[in-house]
Amino acid sequence: MTIKTFRASSTIAATFGLVALFAQPVTAQTATTTSTMAASATVTANCTVNTTALAFGGADVTDGQPHDGAGSLKVLCTNGTAWTAAADKGQGTAATIALRQMTFGTDKLNYILYTTAAKAAIWGDGTEGSTIANTGTGAEVTFPVAGTISAGQTGMHAGVYGDIVTVTVTY
């Protein structure tokens, strides 16, 4: 058996070296593209309204004097939104805007509701009495509201008198 040996010549080795040098792996070319996306929103005019009860506390009607109470109106409206707050006559059967009625059984205790703590105007629906008006700032704003139990109602029975006045904010 004869064994033949093959020797690479230096020319063949150099050729393989050159091929190896230029035979680097091919990398993929990357590309990018862009676009824009618009964003939009429509801010709507909105308001919320809350009230705190008009509290008179214990009223001694036998003294024949008027008795004052205090409550508040809280309004939160979108910035720049004009609004008005109206108050109805309440639930007393013979009530008016000018003279509302709290009831206890068949007794009716008359009271007046004002737009401010200073009692500058009777709070009503705008047709009768004044409304409270303002423009929203995006923050809740509190308006003090005052009430007075009319003098001279000495014949009332002792008890808890009540009324519900509906407040409507229009914007």
Biotite code that builds the C-alpha atoms (Angstrom):
import biotite.structure as struc

atoms = struc.array([
    struc.Atom([0.000, 0.000, 0.000], chain_id="A", res_id=1, res_name="MET", atom_name="CA", element="C"),
    struc.Atom([1.326, 3.332, -0.950], chain_id="A", res_id=2, res_name="THR", atom_name="CA", element="C"),
    struc.Atom([0.460, 6.540, 0.866], chain_id="A", res_id=3, res_name="ILE", atom_name="CA", element="C"),
    struc.Atom([0.504, 9.701, -1.113], chain_id="A", res_id=4, res_name="LYS", atom_name="CA", element="C"),
    struc.Atom([0.966, 12.957, 0.586], chain_id="A", res_id=5, res_name="THR", atom_name="CA", element="C"),
    struc.Atom([-0.385, 16.093, -0.760], chain_id="A", res_id=6, res_name="PHE", atom_name="CA", element="C"),
    struc.Atom([1.295, 19.327, 0.041], chain_id="A", res_id=7, res_name="ARG", atom_name="CA", element="C"),
    struc.Atom([-0.382, 22.525, -0.530], chain_id="A", res_id=8, res_name="ALA", atom_name="CA", element="C"),
    struc.Atom([1.719, 24.949, -2.246], chain_id="A", res_id=9, res_name="SER", atom_name="CA", element="C"),
    struc.Atom([2.132, 28.422, -0.893], chain_id="A", res_id=10, res_name="SER", atom_name="CA", element="C"),
    struc.Atom([0.146, 29.774, -3.842], chain_id="A", res_id=11, res_name="THR", atom_name="CA", element="C"),
    struc.Atom([-2.874, 27.654, -2.996], chain_id="A", res_id=12, res_name="ILE", atom_name="CA", element="C"),
    struc.Atom([-2.647, 28.626, 0.680], chain_id="A", res_id=13, res_name="ALA", atom_name="CA", element="C"),
    struc.Atom([-2.472, 32.309, -0.195], chain_id="A", res_id=14, res_name="ALA", atom_name="CA", element="C"),
    struc.Atom([-5.485, 31.978, -2.483], chain_id="A", res_id=15, res_name="THR", atom_name="CA", element="C"),
    struc.Atom([-7.566, 30.334, 0.261], chain_id="A", res_id=16, res_name="PHE", atom_name="CA", element="C"),
    struc.Atom([-6.479, 33.069, 2.687], chain_id="A", res_id=17, res_name="GLY", atom_name="CA", element="C"),
    struc.Atom([-7.620, 35.791, 0.296], chain_id="A", res_id=18, res_name="LEU", atom_name="CA", element="C"),
    struc.Atom([-10.954, 34.088, -0.230], chain_id="A", res_id=19, res_name="VAL", atom_name="CA", element="C"),
    struc.Atom([-11.402, 33.801, 3.535], chain_id="A", res_id=20, res_name="ALA", atom_name="CA", element="C"),
    struc.Atom([-10.556, 37.487, 3.964], chain_id="A", res_id=21, res_name="LEU", atom_name="CA", element="C"),
    struc.Atom([-13.177, 38.652, 1.476], chain_id="A", res_id=22, res_name="PHE", atom_name="CA", element="C"),
    struc.Atom([-15.786, 36.056, 2.380], chain_id="A", res_id=23, res_name="ALA", atom_name="CA", element="C"),
    struc.Atom([-17.053, 37.927, 5.422], chain_id="A", res_id=24, res_name="GLN", atom_name="CA", element="C"),
    struc.Atom([-20.719, 37.288, 6.368], chain_id="A", res_id=25, res_name="PRO", atom_name="CA", element="C"),
    struc.Atom([-23.148, 39.603, 4.615], chain_id="A", res_id=26, res_name="VAL", atom_name="CA", element="C"),
    struc.Atom([-25.168, 41.762, 7.051], chain_id="A", res_id=27, res_name="THR", atom_name="CA", element="C"),
    struc.Atom([-28.715, 42.866, 6.201], chain_id="A", res_id=28, res_name="ALA", atom_name="CA", element="C"),
    struc.Atom([-29.228, 46.528, 5.542], chain_id="A", res_id=29, res_name="GLN", atom_name="CA", element="C"),
    struc.Atom([-31.804, 48.164, 7.903], chain_id="A", res_id=30, res_name="THR", atom_name="CA", element="C"),
    struc.Atom([-34.171, 50.922, 6.878], chain_id="A", res_id=31, res_name="ALA", atom_name="CA", element="C"),
    struc.Atom([-36.564, 53.166, 8.802], chain_id="A", res_id=32, res_name="THR", atom_name="CA", element="C"),
    struc.Atom([-39.600, 55.173, 7.907], chain_id="A", res_id=33, res_name="THR", atom_name="CA", element="C"),
    struc.Atom([-41.621, 57.632, 9.981], chain_id="A", res_id=34, res_name="THR", atom_name="CA", element="C"),
    struc.Atom([-45.106, 58.998, 10.195], chain_id="A", res_id=35, res_name="SER", atom_name="CA", element="C"),
    struc.Atom([-46.959, 61.377, 12.479], chain_id="A", res_id=36, res_name="THR", atom_name="CA", element="C"),
    struc.Atom([-50.085, 60.771, 14.529], chain_id="A", res_id=37, res_name="MET", atom_name="CA", element="C"),
    struc.Atom([-52.387, 63.621, 15.457], chain_id="A", res_id=38, res_name="ALA", atom_name="CA", element="C"),
    struc.Atom([-54.056, 63.775, 18.857], chain_id="A", res_id=39, res_name="ALA", atom_name="CA", element="C"),
    struc.Atom([-57.172, 65.784, 19.564], chain_id="A", res_id=40, res_name="SER", atom_name="CA", element="C"),
    struc.Atom([-59.806, 66.222, 22.245], chain_id="A", res_id=41, res_name="ALA", atom_name="CA", element="C"),
    struc.Atom([-62.844, 68.409, 22.597], chain_id="A", res_id=42, res_name="THR", atom_name="CA", element="C"),
    struc.Atom([-63.207, 69.824, 26.096], chain_id="A", res_id=43, res_name="VAL", atom_name="CA", element="C"),
    struc.Atom([-66.892, 70.234, 26.780], chain_id="A", res_id=44, res_name="THR", atom_name="CA", element="C"),
    struc.Atom([-68.510, 72.806, 29.027], chain_id="A", res_id=45, res_name="ALA", atom_name="CA", element="C"),
    struc.Atom([-69.610, 71.101, 32.236], chain_id="A", res_id=46, res_name="ASN", atom_name="CA", element="C"),
    struc.Atom([-70.677, 72.088, 35.729], chain_id="A", res_id=47, res_name="CYS", atom_name="CA", element="C"),
    struc.Atom([-71.349, 70.269, 38.980], chain_id="A", res_id=48, res_name="THR", atom_name="CA", element="C"),
    struc.Atom([-73.307, 71.716, 41.882], chain_id="A", res_id=49, res_name="VAL", atom_name="CA", element="C"),
    struc.Atom([-73.429, 70.792, 45.555], chain_id="A", res_id=50, res_name="ASN", atom_name="CA", element="C"),
    struc.Atom([-75.120, 72.477, 48.481], chain_id="A", res_id=51, res_name="THR", atom_name="CA", element="C"),
    struc.Atom([-74.800, 72.452, 52.235], chain_id="A", res_id=52, res_name="THR", atom_name="CA", element="C"),
    struc.Atom([-78.047, 72.635, 54.174], chain_id="A", res_id=53, res_name="ALA", atom_name="CA", element="C"),
    struc.Atom([-79.409, 75.964, 55.310], chain_id="A", res_id=54, res_name="LEU", atom_name="CA", element="C"),
    struc.Atom([-79.091, 75.478, 59.071], chain_id="A", res_id=55, res_name="ALA", atom_name="CA", element="C"),
    struc.Atom([-81.074, 77.656, 61.473], chain_id="A", res_id=56, res_name="PHE", atom_name="CA", element="C"),
    struc.Atom([-80.334, 75.626, 64.582], chain_id="A", res_id=57, res_name="GLY", atom_name="CA", element="C"),
    struc.Atom([-82.679, 76.050, 67.540], chain_id="A", res_id=58, res_name="GLY", atom_name="CA", element="C"),
    struc.Atom([-85.088, 78.887, 66.825], chain_id="A", res_id=59, res_name="ALA", atom_name="CA", element="C"),
    struc.Atom([-87.053, 80.317, 69.736], chain_id="A", res_id=60, res_name="ASP", atom_name="CA", element="C"),
    struc.Atom([-90.091, 81.641, 67.885], chain_id="A", res_id=61, res_name="VAL", atom_name="CA", element="C"),
    struc.Atom([-91.679, 82.839, 71.130], chain_id="A", res_id=62, res_name="THR", atom_name="CA", element="C"),
    struc.Atom([-89.310, 85.820, 71.148], chain_id="A", res_id=63, res_name="ASP", atom_name="CA", element="C"),
    struc.Atom([-91.074, 87.228, 68.055], chain_id="A", res_id=64, res_name="GLY", atom_name="CA", element="C"),
    struc.Atom([-87.689, 87.968, 66.402], chain_id="A", res_id=65, res_name="GLN", atom_name="CA", element="C"),
    struc.Atom([-86.298, 86.858, 63.046], chain_id="A", res_id=66, res_name="PRO", atom_name="CA", element="C"),
    struc.Atom([-83.721, 84.032, 63.177], chain_id="A", res_id=67, res_name="HIS", atom_name="CA", element="C"),
    struc.Atom([-80.837, 83.721, 60.724], chain_id="A", res_id=68, res_name="ASP", atom_name="CA", element="C"),
    struc.Atom([-79.327, 80.614, 59.201], chain_id="A", res_id=69, res_name="GLY", atom_name="CA", element="C"),
    struc.Atom([-76.469, 79.860, 56.815], chain_id="A", res_id=70, res_name="ALA", atom_name="CA", element="C"),
    struc.Atom([-75.708, 77.352, 54.082], chain_id="A", res_id=71, res_name="GLY", atom_name="CA", element="C"),
    struc.Atom([-73.678, 77.319, 50.897], chain_id="A", res_id=72, res_name="SER", atom_name="CA", element="C"),
    struc.Atom([-73.691, 76.642, 47.195], chain_id="A", res_id=73, res_name="LEU", atom_name="CA", element="C"),
    struc.Atom([-70.616, 74.988, 45.646], chain_id="A", res_id=74, res_name="LYS", atom_name="CA", element="C"),
    struc.Atom([-70.173, 75.111, 41.883], chain_id="A", res_id=75, res_name="VAL", atom_name="CA", element="C"),
    struc.Atom([-67.412, 73.642, 39.745], chain_id="A", res_id=76, res_name="LEU", atom_name="CA", element="C"),
    struc.Atom([-67.479, 74.547, 36.055], chain_id="A", res_id=77, res_name="CYS", atom_name="CA", element="C"),
    struc.Atom([-65.105, 74.170, 33.153], chain_id="A", res_id=78, res_name="THR", atom_name="CA", element="C"),
    struc.Atom([-62.781, 77.163, 32.890], chain_id="A", res_id=79, res_name="ASN", atom_name="CA", element="C"),
    struc.Atom([-64.492, 80.010, 31.015], chain_id="A", res_id=80, res_name="GLY", atom_name="CA", element="C"),
    struc.Atom([-68.008, 78.544, 31.267], chain_id="A", res_id=81, res_name="THR", atom_name="CA", element="C"),
    struc.Atom([-70.607, 81.140, 32.285], chain_id="A", res_id=82, res_name="ALA", atom_name="CA", element="C"),
    struc.Atom([-73.337, 79.820, 34.593], chain_id="A", res_id=83, res_name="TRP", atom_name="CA", element="C"),
    struc.Atom([-76.318, 80.887, 36.707], chain_id="A", res_id=84, res_name="THR", atom_name="CA", element="C"),
    struc.Atom([-77.827, 79.154, 39.745], chain_id="A", res_id=85, res_name="ALA", atom_name="CA", element="C"),
    struc.Atom([-81.559, 79.450, 40.346], chain_id="A", res_id=86, res_name="ALA", atom_name="CA", element="C"),
    struc.Atom([-83.572, 78.259, 43.345], chain_id="A", res_id=87, res_name="ALA", atom_name="CA", element="C"),
    struc.Atom([-87.229, 77.224, 43.220], chain_id="A", res_id=88, res_name="ASP", atom_name="CA", element="C"),
    struc.Atom([-89.861, 78.066, 45.869], chain_id="A", res_id=89, res_name="LYS", atom_name="CA", element="C"),
    struc.Atom([-89.431, 74.783, 47.718], chain_id="A", res_id=90, res_name="GLY", atom_name="CA", element="C"),
    struc.Atom([-92.124, 72.298, 48.659], chain_id="A", res_id=91, res_name="GLN", atom_name="CA", element="C"),
    struc.Atom([-94.401, 74.367, 50.909], chain_id="A", res_id=92, res_name="GLY", atom_name="CA", element="C"),
    struc.Atom([-97.960, 74.313, 49.521], chain_id="A", res_id=93, res_name="THR", atom_name="CA", element="C"),
    struc.Atom([-98.414, 78.090, 49.779], chain_id="A", res_id=94, res_name="ALA", atom_name="CA", element="C"),
    struc.Atom([-94.721, 78.963, 49.355], chain_id="A", res_id=95, res_name="ALA", atom_name="CA", element="C"),
    struc.Atom([-93.453, 81.654, 47.037], chain_id="A", res_id=96, res_name="THR", atom_name="CA", element="C"),
    struc.Atom([-89.934, 82.688, 46.084], chain_id="A", res_id=97, res_name="ILE", atom_name="CA", element="C"),
    struc.Atom([-90.274, 85.664, 48.441], chain_id="A", res_id=98, res_name="ALA", atom_name="CA", element="C"),
    struc.Atom([-91.608, 83.598, 51.352], chain_id="A", res_id=99, res_name="LEU", atom_name="CA", element="C"),
    struc.Atom([-90.738, 79.907, 51.401], chain_id="A", res_id=100, res_name="ARG", atom_name="CA", element="C"),
    struc.Atom([-92.176, 77.477, 53.961], chain_id="A", res_id=101, res_name="GLN", atom_name="CA", element="C"),
    struc.Atom([-90.663, 74.765, 56.132], chain_id="A", res_id=102, res_name="MET", atom_name="CA", element="C"),
    struc.Atom([-93.261, 72.322, 57.401], chain_id="A", res_id=103, res_name="THR", atom_name="CA", element="C"),
    struc.Atom([-93.806, 70.208, 60.519], chain_id="A", res_id=104, res_name="PHE", atom_name="CA", element="C"),
    struc.Atom([-97.059, 68.321, 60.291], chain_id="A", res_id=105, res_name="GLY", atom_name="CA", element="C"),
    struc.Atom([-99.592, 70.975, 59.267], chain_id="A", res_id=106, res_name="THR", atom_name="CA", element="C"),
    struc.Atom([-97.514, 73.883, 60.636], chain_id="A", res_id=107, res_name="ASP", atom_name="CA", element="C"),
    struc.Atom([-95.724, 76.102, 58.142], chain_id="A", res_id=108, res_name="LYS", atom_name="CA", element="C"),
    struc.Atom([-92.705, 78.131, 59.248], chain_id="A", res_id=109, res_name="LEU", atom_name="CA", element="C"),
    struc.Atom([-91.984, 80.956, 56.805], chain_id="A", res_id=110, res_name="ASN", atom_name="CA", element="C"),
    struc.Atom([-88.428, 81.799, 55.786], chain_id="A", res_id=111, res_name="TYR", atom_name="CA", element="C"),
    struc.Atom([-86.547, 83.845, 53.215], chain_id="A", res_id=112, res_name="ILE", atom_name="CA", element="C"),
    struc.Atom([-83.560, 82.601, 51.219], chain_id="A", res_id=113, res_name="LEU", atom_name="CA", element="C"),
    struc.Atom([-80.870, 85.076, 50.100], chain_id="A", res_id=114, res_name="TYR", atom_name="CA", element="C"),
    struc.Atom([-78.141, 84.936, 47.425], chain_id="A", res_id=115, res_name="THR", atom_name="CA", element="C"),
    struc.Atom([-75.398, 86.132, 49.803], chain_id="A", res_id=116, res_name="THR", atom_name="CA", element="C"),
    struc.Atom([-74.512, 86.180, 53.478], chain_id="A", res_id=117, res_name="ALA", atom_name="CA", element="C"),
    struc.Atom([-75.170, 89.952, 53.393], chain_id="A", res_id=118, res_name="ALA", atom_name="CA", element="C"),
    struc.Atom([-78.813, 89.265, 52.376], chain_id="A", res_id=119, res_name="LYS", atom_name="CA", element="C"),
    struc.Atom([-78.606, 91.658, 49.443], chain_id="A", res_id=120, res_name="ALA", atom_name="CA", element="C"),
    struc.Atom([-81.192, 89.852, 47.298], chain_id="A", res_id=121, res_name="ALA", atom_name="CA", element="C"),
    struc.Atom([-83.759, 87.081, 47.619], chain_id="A", res_id=122, res_name="ILE", atom_name="CA", element="C"),
    struc.Atom([-82.603, 83.956, 45.794], chain_id="A", res_id=123, res_name="TRP", atom_name="CA", element="C"),
    struc.Atom([-85.052, 82.857, 43.151], chain_id="A", res_id=124, res_name="GLY", atom_name="CA", element="C"),
    struc.Atom([-85.412, 81.672, 39.605], chain_id="A", res_id=125, res_name="ASP", atom_name="CA", element="C"),
    struc.Atom([-84.528, 84.923, 37.817], chain_id="A", res_id=126, res_name="GLY", atom_name="CA", element="C"),
    struc.Atom([-88.178, 85.662, 37.010], chain_id="A", res_id=127, res_name="THR", atom_name="CA", element="C"),
    struc.Atom([-88.948, 86.184, 40.663], chain_id="A", res_id=128, res_name="GLU", atom_name="CA", element="C"),
    struc.Atom([-85.935, 86.839, 42.848], chain_id="A", res_id=129, res_name="GLY", atom_name="CA", element="C"),
    struc.Atom([-82.295, 86.939, 41.795], chain_id="A", res_id=130, res_name="SER", atom_name="CA", element="C"),
    struc.Atom([-79.979, 84.195, 40.601], chain_id="A", res_id=131, res_name="THR", atom_name="CA", element="C"),
    struc.Atom([-76.337, 83.635, 41.457], chain_id="A", res_id=132, res_name="ILE", atom_name="CA", element="C"),
    struc.Atom([-74.091, 83.991, 38.405], chain_id="A", res_id=133, res_name="ALA", atom_name="CA", element="C"),
    struc.Atom([-70.412, 83.503, 37.746], chain_id="A", res_id=134, res_name="ASN", atom_name="CA", element="C"),
    struc.Atom([-67.905, 82.076, 35.258], chain_id="A", res_id=135, res_name="THR", atom_name="CA", element="C"),
    struc.Atom([-66.116, 78.781, 35.869], chain_id="A", res_id=136, res_name="GLY", atom_name="CA", element="C"),
    struc.Atom([-62.411, 78.680, 36.635], chain_id="A", res_id=137, res_name="THR", atom_name="CA", element="C"),
    struc.Atom([-61.927, 74.920, 36.676], chain_id="A", res_id=138, res_name="GLY", atom_name="CA", element="C"),
    struc.Atom([-61.944, 74.977, 40.489], chain_id="A", res_id=139, res_name="ALA", atom_name="CA", element="C"),
    struc.Atom([-64.870, 74.583, 42.869], chain_id="A", res_id=140, res_name="GLU", atom_name="CA", element="C"),
    struc.Atom([-66.118, 77.933, 44.167], chain_id="A", res_id=141, res_name="VAL", atom_name="CA", element="C"),
    struc.Atom([-68.227, 78.275, 47.317], chain_id="A", res_id=142, res_name="THR", atom_name="CA", element="C"),
    struc.Atom([-70.949, 80.891, 47.645], chain_id="A", res_id=143, res_name="PHE", atom_name="CA", element="C"),
    struc.Atom([-72.411, 81.548, 51.097], chain_id="A", res_id=144, res_name="PRO", atom_name="CA", element="C"),
    struc.Atom([-76.208, 81.508, 51.189], chain_id="A", res_id=145, res_name="VAL", atom_name="CA", element="C"),
    struc.Atom([-78.254, 83.051, 54.016], chain_id="A", res_id=146, res_name="ALA", atom_name="CA", element="C"),
    struc.Atom([-81.753, 82.547, 55.282], chain_id="A", res_id=147, res_name="GLY", atom_name="CA", element="C"),
    struc.Atom([-84.042, 84.244, 57.779], chain_id="A", res_id=148, res_name="THR", atom_name="CA", element="C"),
    struc.Atom([-86.996, 82.780, 59.621], chain_id="A", res_id=149, res_name="ILE", atom_name="CA", element="C"),
    struc.Atom([-89.537, 85.576, 59.540], chain_id="A", res_id=150, res_name="SER", atom_name="CA", element="C"),
    struc.Atom([-90.403, 87.341, 62.817], chain_id="A", res_id=151, res_name="ALA", atom_name="CA", element="C"),
    struc.Atom([-93.756, 87.001, 64.537], chain_id="A", res_id=152, res_name="GLY", atom_name="CA", element="C"),
    struc.Atom([-94.373, 83.259, 64.094], chain_id="A", res_id=153, res_name="GLN", atom_name="CA", element="C"),
    struc.Atom([-94.975, 82.608, 67.794], chain_id="A", res_id=154, res_name="THR", atom_name="CA", element="C"),
    struc.Atom([-97.792, 80.053, 67.290], chain_id="A", res_id=155, res_name="GLY", atom_name="CA", element="C"),
    struc.Atom([-95.577, 77.264, 65.850], chain_id="A", res_id=156, res_name="MET", atom_name="CA", element="C"),
    struc.Atom([-95.393, 73.863, 67.556], chain_id="A", res_id=157, res_name="HIS", atom_name="CA", element="C"),
    struc.Atom([-92.028, 72.613, 68.791], chain_id="A", res_id=158, res_name="ALA", atom_name="CA", element="C"),
    struc.Atom([-90.493, 70.197, 66.277], chain_id="A", res_id=159, res_name="GLY", atom_name="CA", element="C"),
    struc.Atom([-88.111, 69.803, 63.375], chain_id="A", res_id=160, res_name="VAL", atom_name="CA", element="C"),
    struc.Atom([-89.304, 71.816, 60.375], chain_id="A", res_id=161, res_name="TYR", atom_name="CA", element="C"),
    struc.Atom([-87.973, 71.169, 56.890], chain_id="A", res_id=162, res_name="GLY", atom_name="CA", element="C"),
    struc.Atom([-88.171, 72.102, 53.239], chain_id="A", res_id=163, res_name="ASP", atom_name="CA", element="C"),
    struc.Atom([-86.366, 71.082, 50.072], chain_id="A", res_id=164, res_name="ILE", atom_name="CA", element="C"),
    struc.Atom([-85.377, 73.754, 47.580], chain_id="A", res_id=165, res_name="VAL", atom_name="CA", element="C"),
    struc.Atom([-84.228, 72.613, 44.137], chain_id="A", res_id=166, res_name="THR", atom_name="CA", element="C"),
    struc.Atom([-81.138, 74.435, 42.874], chain_id="A", res_id=167, res_name="VAL", atom_name="CA", element="C"),
    struc.Atom([-80.619, 74.457, 39.112], chain_id="A", res_id=168, res_name="THR", atom_name="CA", element="C"),
    struc.Atom([-77.335, 75.500, 37.500], chain_id="A", res_id=169, res_name="VAL", atom_name="CA", element="C"),
    struc.Atom([-77.656, 76.517, 33.866], chain_id="A", res_id=170, res_name="THR", atom_name="CA", element="C"),
    struc.Atom([-74.532, 76.832, 31.713], chain_id="A", res_id=171, res_name="TYR", atom_name="CA", element="C"),
])
